[in-house]
Amino acid sequence: MTCLAERRIKACYLKPGEVHLTIDPSLVTTVLGSCLSITMHHRATGMSVICHAAMPSIAQDRNGKKEAVFQYVDSSLQWMIEQYTGKGIRLRDIEVKMFGGSAMFQDTRSLGKNMNVGKKNVDVALAFFKKHRIRLKAWNVGGNRGRKIIFNTRTGEVLAKFITGAEASQIDFGGRR
């Protein structure tokens, strides 16, 4: 068994619209509401990637900015699988997990109708997985509470924890509260 002190594990925080791709051991933490994180891990090579996508489809982005790719579930997933297939790794050999997609916002202008961006994010991801014949190994999506996840890129394990409103207000989003 190796101690953390002997083997440095990089810790990083993933903000909305970001991805983290690595073959080095990392602990990647992120906090999700309606956003969706998908983790992918290839055991044989140790290649791991996680995204934090805020919106369902890049097709809805009228600006079409290249730097906005990781804001969207569909374009993030496309980029992620291209990283594996570009190295000759078969999609069936990747462990894929999905988290987030909560119903966090209500549209008061629509008489309390739920906007449910989270559900749309999940639906787009599921359609993508079906199209590419990708099987999910684990998921924790939906509901109306946020989640904190920690992704161990060395093992592919993900710790998911529901958070309270008080905890969410204490989270540092890259220098902003």
VEXDOLO-328613 format. One record per residue (C-alpha): residue in three letters; x, y, z. Coordinates in steps of 0.001 Angstrom, whole numbers, plus 500000, padded with zeros to 6 digits. Example, Ala and Ser with C-alpha at 12.3 -4.5 7.8 and 13.67 -1.06 7.14 Angstrom:
! VEXDOLO-328613
LUMVO  aa     xx     yy     zz
LUMVO Ala 512300 495500 507800
LUMVO Ser 513670 498940 507140
END
This chain:
! VEXDOLO-328613
LUMVO  aa     xx     yy     zz
LUMVO Met 500000 500000 500000
LUMVO Thr 501270 503473 499121
LUMVO Cys 500708 506461 501392
LUMVO Leu 499554 509738 499928
LUMVO Ala 502682 511380 501325
LUMVO Glu 504871 508991 499313
LUMVO Arg 502973 509468 496106
LUMVO Arg 501815 513006 495497
LUMVO Ile 498250 513184 494297
LUMVO Lys 497296 516436 492666
LUMVO Ala 494080 517991 493975
LUMVO Cys 492069 520307 491780
LUMVO Tyr 488698 522016 491715
LUMVO Leu 486659 521844 488507
LUMVO Lys 484482 524860 487716
LUMVO Pro 481517 524976 485312
LUMVO Gly 482628 524835 481695
LUMVO Glu 485888 523026 482474
LUMVO Val 487307 519552 481848
LUMVO His 490205 517747 483463
LUMVO Leu 492067 515119 481406
LUMVO Thr 495013 513259 482918
LUMVO Ile 496988 510067 483219
LUMVO Asp 498495 511257 486509
LUMVO Pro 496706 510510 489787
LUMVO Ser 494410 513390 490793
LUMVO Leu 491520 514065 493118
LUMVO Val 489110 516293 491215
LUMVO Thr 486389 517989 493231
LUMVO Thr 483370 519790 491853
LUMVO Val 479955 520907 493056
LUMVO Leu 476868 520344 490929
LUMVO Gly 473324 521593 490877
LUMVO Ser 471618 521416 487495
LUMVO Cys 475048 521006 485877
LUMVO Leu 476229 517566 484863
LUMVO Ser 479580 515890 485415
LUMVO Ile 480561 512828 483491
LUMVO Thr 483647 510854 484433
LUMVO Met 485486 508474 482126
LUMVO His 488282 506146 483179
LUMVO His 490317 503642 481169
LUMVO Arg 491785 501199 483642
LUMVO Ala 494554 499817 481404
LUMVO Thr 496132 503201 480581
LUMVO Gly 494987 505197 483611
LUMVO Met 493603 507859 481292
LUMVO Ser 490782 509733 483027
LUMVO Val 488631 512722 482178
LUMVO Ile 485826 514623 483903
LUMVO Cys 483652 517460 482636
LUMVO His 481408 519997 484368
LUMVO Ala 478815 520976 481742
LUMVO Ala 476186 523607 482496
LUMVO Met 473808 523418 479526
LUMVO Pro 472446 520643 477310
LUMVO Ser 473433 521376 473708
LUMVO Ile 475944 523532 471882
LUMVO Ala 473454 523679 468988
LUMVO Gln 471522 526186 471106
LUMVO Asp 474560 528506 471382
LUMVO Arg 474022 531160 468748
LUMVO Asn 477535 532547 469167
LUMVO Gly 479236 529209 468495
LUMVO Lys 482416 530216 470319
LUMVO Lys 485077 527495 470395
LUMVO Glu 485926 528197 474037
LUMVO Ala 482287 527495 474985
LUMVO Val 482549 523803 474000
LUMVO Phe 482885 522597 477594
LUMVO Gln 479832 524546 478754
LUMVO Tyr 477621 521990 476987
LUMVO Val 476893 518323 477682
LUMVO Asp 476878 517170 474057
LUMVO Ser 480070 518893 472921
LUMVO Ser 481913 517979 476136
LUMVO Leu 481013 514314 475664
LUMVO Gln 482043 514397 472016
LUMVO Trp 485435 515882 472914
LUMVO Met 485906 513381 475745
LUMVO Ile 485293 510284 473637
LUMVO Glu 487519 511661 470863
LUMVO Gln 490396 511742 473357
LUMVO Tyr 490007 507983 473850
LUMVO Thr 489219 506930 470290
LUMVO Gly 492112 509073 469037
LUMVO Lys 494421 506825 471060
LUMVO Gly 492789 503657 469734
LUMVO Ile 490855 502980 472962
LUMVO Arg 487485 501307 472423
LUMVO Leu 484493 502989 474051
LUMVO Arg 483374 499701 475602
LUMVO Asp 486632 499647 477603
LUMVO Ile 485907 502958 479341
LUMVO Glu 484113 503204 482694
LUMVO Val 481576 506022 482418
LUMVO Lys 479715 507591 485359
LUMVO Met 477291 510535 485506
LUMVO Phe 476339 512929 488332
LUMVO Gly 474224 516060 488887
LUMVO Gly 471283 517210 486824
LUMVO Ser 469190 518422 489762
LUMVO Ala 466081 520580 489372
LUMVO Met 467530 523643 491091
LUMVO Phe 465634 526548 489517
LUMVO Gln 462011 527528 489184
LUMVO Asp 460801 529985 486570
LUMVO Thr 458491 532366 488413
LUMVO Arg 457299 533880 485114
LUMVO Ser 455827 530511 484077
LUMVO Leu 453560 530156 487121
LUMVO Gly 456012 527979 489016
LUMVO Lys 456761 525632 486130
LUMVO Asn 460086 523951 486582
LUMVO Met 462672 524980 483967
LUMVO Asn 464558 521779 484806
LUMVO Val 467798 522420 482965
LUMVO Gly 469149 519491 484974
LUMVO Lys 466713 517037 483377
LUMVO Lys 467537 518376 479922
LUMVO Asn 471245 517886 480667
LUMVO Val 470627 514278 481717
LUMVO Asp 468405 513583 478695
LUMVO Val 471052 514894 476268
LUMVO Ala 473729 512747 477939
LUMVO Leu 471543 509623 477855
LUMVO Ala 470760 510172 474159
LUMVO Phe 474490 510568 473462
LUMVO Phe 475305 507356 475342
LUMVO Lys 472597 505465 473452
LUMVO Lys 473805 506756 470079
LUMVO His 477400 505724 470824
LUMVO Arg 476451 502480 472626
LUMVO Ile 478135 503633 475833
LUMVO Arg 477043 501872 479021
LUMVO Leu 476954 503775 482283
LUMVO Lys 478673 502022 485147
LUMVO Ala 477133 504325 487774
LUMVO Trp 474975 507430 488030
LUMVO Asn 473489 509718 490635
LUMVO Val 471276 512276 488896
LUMVO Gly 468075 514253 489358
LUMVO Gly 466308 515324 492501
LUMVO Asn 466377 518884 493792
LUMVO Arg 469590 518963 495845
LUMVO Gly 473131 519801 494881
LUMVO Arg 475984 517328 495017
LUMVO Lys 479665 517472 495769
LUMVO Ile 481711 514881 493945
LUMVO Ile 485329 513810 494243
LUMVO Phe 486790 511848 491323
LUMVO Asn 489896 509750 491906
LUMVO Thr 491524 509610 488471
LUMVO Arg 493883 506806 489533
LUMVO Thr 491081 504349 490331
LUMVO Gly 488045 505816 488547
LUMVO Glu 486142 505892 491855
LUMVO Val 483752 508754 492536
LUMVO Leu 482498 509868 495931
LUMVO Ala 479160 511685 495653
LUMVO Lys 477546 513523 498554
LUMVO Phe 474345 515570 498668
LUMVO Ile 474930 519073 499997
LUMVO Thr 472700 521390 501953
LUMVO Gly 471955 524994 501054
LUMVO Ala 474235 526143 503878
LUMVO Glu 477126 524075 502510
LUMVO Ala 476556 525390 499006
LUMVO Ser 476792 528995 500203
LUMVO Gln 480252 528286 501665
LUMVO Ile 481743 526944 498436
LUMVO Asp 484458 528953 496747
LUMVO Phe 483798 529071 493008
LUMVO Gly 487222 530183 491838
LUMVO Gly 487467 533206 494102
LUMVO Arg 483777 534144 493985
LUMVO Arg 481186 533293 496620
END
